[in-house]
């Protein structure tokens, strides 16, 4: 299992804490240290809808004025690869190519316990 996110993000912290408290081993990839490329994002999009993965609620989205650009899916993917802060957090890879986005304790319990 690999958790992708930002170390200082509260929802990423909740996800990491959940895994630790339940004895679930994971690797952690911090976007600030190791960026996620377009190939990885496209891989995730085979499992997750782009509107779940693309964070259009955050400060980075507003700062970049992306709403005004009316991005298509390829545009969203390119921006997520360029600015990983546009990825919702956390992104968790587990099992055989499965992907889960965001923190939801009930979903985590059903999926991982």
C-alpha positions as CSV (number, residue, x, y, z in Angstrom):
1,X,0.0,0.0,0.0
2,X,1.2,3.5,-0.8
3,X,-0.4,6.7,0.5
4,X,0.2,9.8,-1.6
5,X,-0.3,13.3,-0.2
6,X,1.3,16.1,1.7
7,X,2.7,15.5,5.2
8,X,1.1,18.6,6.6
9,X,-2.4,17.9,5.2
10,X,-4.9,17.0,7.9
11,X,-6.8,14.4,5.9
12,X,-3.5,12.7,4.9
13,X,-2.6,12.7,8.6
14,X,-5.9,11.0,9.5
15,X,-5.3,8.4,6.8
16,X,-1.8,7.7,8.1
17,X,-3.0,7.5,11.7
18,X,-5.8,5.1,10.7
19,X,-3.3,2.8,9.0
20,X,-0.9,2.9,11.9
21,X,-3.5,2.4,14.6
22,X,-4.8,-0.7,12.7
23,X,-1.3,-2.2,12.0
24,X,-1.5,-1.7,8.3
25,X,1.9,-1.2,6.7
26,X,2.2,1.5,4.1
27,X,4.7,3.6,2.1
28,X,4.2,7.4,2.0
29,X,4.9,9.6,-0.9
30,X,5.0,13.3,-0.2
31,X,4.2,15.5,-3.2
32,X,6.5,18.1,-1.9
33,X,9.4,15.7,-2.1
34,X,8.5,13.4,-5.0
35,X,6.0,14.6,-7.6
36,X,3.4,12.4,-9.3
37,X,3.7,12.4,-13.1
38,X,1.0,12.3,-15.8
39,X,1.5,8.5,-16.4
40,X,0.7,7.8,-12.7
41,X,-2.3,10.1,-12.8
42,X,-3.6,8.3,-15.9
43,X,-3.1,5.0,-14.2
44,X,-5.3,6.2,-11.2
45,X,-7.9,7.5,-13.6
46,X,-8.5,3.9,-14.8
47,X,-10.0,3.3,-11.2
48,X,-11.2,6.7,-10.2
49,X,-13.3,9.4,-12.0
50,X,-11.4,12.5,-12.8
51,X,-13.9,14.7,-10.9
52,X,-13.0,12.7,-7.7
53,X,-9.3,13.0,-8.3
54,X,-9.2,16.7,-9.5
55,X,-9.4,19.1,-6.6
56,X,-11.4,22.1,-7.7
57,X,-12.1,23.3,-4.2
58,X,-8.6,24.1,-3.0
59,X,-6.5,27.3,-2.8
60,X,-4.2,26.2,-5.7
61,X,-7.2,25.9,-8.0
62,X,-8.4,29.4,-7.1
63,X,-4.9,30.9,-7.3
64,X,-4.3,29.5,-10.7
65,X,-7.7,30.7,-11.9
66,X,-8.5,27.4,-13.5
67,X,-12.2,27.8,-13.3
68,X,-12.0,30.5,-16.0
69,X,-10.1,28.1,-18.3
70,X,-12.9,25.6,-18.6
71,X,-10.4,22.7,-18.7
72,X,-11.3,19.5,-20.5
73,X,-10.1,16.2,-19.0
74,X,-6.7,16.3,-20.7
75,X,-6.2,19.8,-19.4
76,X,-7.1,18.7,-15.9
77,X,-4.6,15.8,-16.2
78,X,-1.9,18.1,-17.4
79,X,-2.5,20.6,-14.6
80,X,-2.6,17.8,-11.9
81,X,0.8,16.5,-13.2
82,X,2.2,20.1,-13.2
83,X,0.7,21.0,-9.8
84,X,0.2,18.0,-7.6
85,X,-1.6,20.2,-5.1
86,X,-4.6,19.9,-7.6
87,X,-4.8,16.2,-6.6
88,X,-7.4,15.4,-3.9
89,X,-5.7,13.9,-0.9
90,X,-4.9,11.3,0.1
91,X,-4.6,9.0,-2.8
92,X,-4.1,5.4,-1.7
93,X,-2.9,2.6,-3.9
94,X,-3.6,-0.9,-2.6
95,X,-4.2,-4.4,-3.7
96,X,-3.9,-5.1,-7.4
97,X,-4.0,-1.7,-8.9
98,X,-6.8,-0.4,-6.7
99,X,-7.1,3.3,-5.9
100,X,-9.0,5.1,-3.2
101,X,-9.2,8.9,-2.9
102,X,-9.9,11.1,0.1
103,X,-10.4,10.2,3.7
104,X,-13.6,8.4,4.9
105,X,-13.2,6.3,8.1
106,X,-16.2,4.1,7.3
107,X,-14.9,3.4,3.8
108,X,-11.5,2.6,5.2
109,X,-12.9,0.2,7.8
110,X,-14.9,-1.7,5.1
111,X,-11.9,-1.7,2.7
112,X,-8.9,-2.3,4.9
113,X,-10.2,-4.1,8.0
